[in-house]
Amino acid sequence: MLSRTIFLSHFFLKTDMDNPTEINSVFWNEEKKSWDHKMIKVEEYHGFVECQQCRRPLSHNIKTDGEFKVVYVECGCSRR
């Protein structure tokens, strides 16, 4: 599992490792023609998929606004 400090500082606000309340997601903004970020409230957390290169979370499986969604985040590779 990832170290607690790295995980919290890059991906979550107001969270613990097992039950995040918000995730800083990344999405393509068609108007700006660039990547943008948005905080997503988490109702239920169902794990993550890790990047095969840096081994940090790449997407999270969550329930938000009554729907199950896959939310993408910047993995560690994007910070190099």
Secondary structure, DSSP 4 states (H G I P E B T S, - for coil): ---HHHHHHHHEES--SS--SEEEEEEEETTTTEEEEEEEE-SEEEEEEE-TTT-SEEEEEEEETTEEEEEE---GGGG-
